[in-house]
């Protein structure tokens, strides 16, 4: 699935991402640091997954150290951007 007009405060830009579902019960330490997309009320933001517990995922959506929590059902993993179609997103 593609998500367009995603605000990426980490890099100060707007991008489009190909995504895949985020299944909270299947998260592993290898998912730490992956890019997630938060979707709510017609807006989207890209962040870096830093931790999860009790059904809540925490991600950084800017260059700072502050993280925000969201229900796993409001997040998807970013697979690649249309800007870098041949390069996977970390």
Helices and strands as residue ranges (DSSP letters): E 2-8, E 13-21, G 24-26, G 29-31, E 35-40, E 43-53, E 56-60, E 68-71, G 72-74, E 75-81
